Every structure is written in C-alpha cells, then in structure tokens.
Amino acid sequence: SRGIVLVADKLMTECADDQFDAVVLPGGMPGAERLRDSVALTEMLKRQARREDAVTAAICASPAVVLAGHNLLEGKQATCHPGFVDKLPDQSSAESRVVIDGNTVTSRGPGTALEFSLQLVEHLFGKAKMHQVAAPMVVHSSAMPE
C-alpha cells in the first residue's frame, strides 16, 4: 500500500500444492483484495486451515478481507485494522493488538507488526526462541508477548 515492491522467490502456481508450517498474509489495500481474489492462495489457505499442525496468520486488512472473506474465521476470535472490523464474524477481540485462536494468528496493522511477528515466532518455535529473536532488536518489554 506504500509502493514497496517485493519480488517473490516462486510464483503461487509453483508452490500451490506445497505444505507450509505457516502461511502469513501481509495487509494493505488493494493487496488484501488481490490476495482474496487469488484462487491458488484461497485453496492453499483452506488446506492450511484444515491442518492441526499449520499456522494461518494475517495482519491489517487481510484478516477481514481475505480470511473472513473466505469464511476462514468462522467460530474464531480475530482482530484486524480498525477500518475493516465490521467484516469480522466475531468482533469481540477486535480491539486486541494480536489475537491467537488455535492456529490462527491475526493482528491490527503496522503499529502491531513487531508484536505479531514475535507471537508467530513464539507460536512456531517457543518462548525461548522468541526471546532470542527479540533481544538483539532491543525490544521493550511492553512489546513482548506475555
């Protein structure tokens, strides 16, 4: 959403059938709409959501636009950018900075990105690894997951 160009290592068609420990969706518009409209990504997300050992994560607009847009947040608490909260099926955790519900991790936006990323590290690799990653970044204790 800020004109930053990212170059992928692979096209979706080259890895659509692969399994991943985590699929993490960035936010921003219109990028979230493009993610939502990708048939290959939608199928990947649906497969990911069925696996008990796999994480699905999204930040900013993507929890509401992509995950809720494909009914992947039904029965789950989640959060997203304040401008998209009305699209969440359950808005009870919408004010939270990061929400973990099972293997779904969501966050609000750029201001919560550090907490989101540290929560993902902890969820995937444990608290010790999260602290190891956070330490050289001089992360203040207020930004550390509890």
C-alpha positions in Angstrom: 0.0 0.0 0.0 3.1 2.3 0.2 4.6 1.5 -3.2 7.1 -1.1 -1.9 7.9 -3.7 -4.5 8.6 -7.3 -3.3 9.9 -9.9 -5.7 8.7 -13.5 -5.0 11.1 -16.5 -5.0 8.4 -18.6 -6.6 5.0 -18.0 -8.3 2.0 -19.3 -6.5 1.5 -21.8 -9.3 4.9 -23.3 -8.5 4.2 -23.9 -4.8 0.4 -24.1 -4.6 0.5 -27.8 -3.6 3.3 -27.5 -1.1 2.7 -27.7 2.7 4.0 -24.9 4.9 4.4 -24.5 8.7 2.8 -21.1 8.3 1.1 -19.0 5.7 1.3 -15.3 6.7 -0.6 -12.7 4.8 0.5 -9.1 4.7 -2.0 -6.3 4.9 -2.6 -3.2 2.9 -5.0 -2.3 0.2 -5.5 -3.1 -2.6 -3.1 -6.0 -1.9 -5.5 -7.8 0.5 -8.2 -7.8 -2.2 -5.7 -9.3 -4.6 -4.8 -12.0 -2.1 -8.5 -12.6 -1.6 -9.1 -13.0 -5.3 -6.2 -15.5 -5.9 -7.7 -18.9 -6.5 -4.4 -20.6 -5.8 -4.0 -18.8 -2.5 -7.6 -19.5 -1.5 -7.1 -23.2 -2.0 -3.8 -23.1 -0.1 -5.5 -21.3 2.9 -8.3 -23.7 3.0 -5.9 -26.7 3.1 -3.8 -24.8 5.7 -6.9 -24.3 7.9 -7.7 -28.0 7.9 -4.3 -29.0 9.2 -3.8 -29.0 13.0 0.0 -28.5 12.7 -0.1 -25.5 10.5 -0.5 -21.8 11.2 -2.5 -19.3 9.2 -1.7 -15.6 10.1 -2.8 -12.3 8.7 -2.4 -8.6 9.6 -4.1 -5.3 8.9 -6.9 -5.7 6.3 -6.1 -9.3 5.4 -7.9 -11.0 8.4 -11.1 -9.3 7.4 -10.7 -9.1 3.6 -9.0 -12.5 3.0 -9.7 -14.8 5.9 -13.2 -13.6 6.7 -13.9 -13.2 3.0 -13.4 -17.0 2.6 -15.2 -17.9 5.9 -11.9 -18.9 7.5 -12.6 -17.0 10.7 -16.0 -18.7 11.5 -16.0 -19.7 15.1 -12.7 -17.9 15.8 -11.8 -14.7 17.5 -9.7 -12.3 15.4 -8.6 -8.7 15.0 -7.7 -6.5 12.1 -7.2 -2.9 11.0 -9.9 -0.7 12.6 -11.3 0.2 9.2 -12.3 -3.4 8.5 -13.6 -4.6 11.9 -17.2 -4.7 10.6 -16.2 -7.6 8.3 -15.1 -9.8 11.2 -17.7 -12.5 12.0 -16.8 -12.2 15.8 -15.8 -8.7 16.8 -15.3 -9.4 20.5 -11.5 -9.3 20.2 -11.3 -6.6 17.6 -9.6 -4.1 19.9 -6.8 -6.6 20.8 -3.4 -5.9 19.2 -2.7 -9.6 18.4 -5.2 -12.5 18.7 -4.3 -16.2 18.7 -7.2 -18.6 18.3 -5.9 -22.1 17.8 -3.5 -21.9 14.9 -4.9 -18.7 13.5 -3.0 -15.5 14.4 -4.3 -12.0 13.5 -3.1 -8.5 14.2 -4.2 -4.9 13.6 -1.7 -3.2 11.4 1.8 -1.6 11.1 1.9 -0.5 14.7 1.4 -4.1 15.9 3.6 -5.8 13.4 6.5 -6.4 15.8 4.2 -8.0 18.4 2.6 -10.0 15.6 5.9 -11.3 14.3 7.2 -12.2 17.8 3.9 -14.0 18.5 4.4 -16.0 15.3 8.0 -16.9 16.4 6.8 -18.0 19.8 3.8 -20.0 18.4 6.1 -21.8 15.9 9.3 -22.2 17.9 8.6 -21.5 21.5 9.2 -18.7 24.1 13.0 -19.1 24.3 13.4 -18.6 20.5 11.1 -15.6 20.6 13.3 -14.0 23.3 16.4 -14.9 21.4 15.0 -13.1 18.3 13.8 -10.1 20.3 16.9 -9.5 22.3 19.2 -8.1 19.6 16.4 -5.8 18.4 16.2 -4.2 21.9 12.5 -4.8 22.0 11.0 -3.1 25.1 9.2 -5.5 27.4 5.9 -3.7 26.7 6.0 -5.0 23.1 6.9 -8.6 24.2 4.1 -11.2 24.1 3.1 -12.3 27.6 
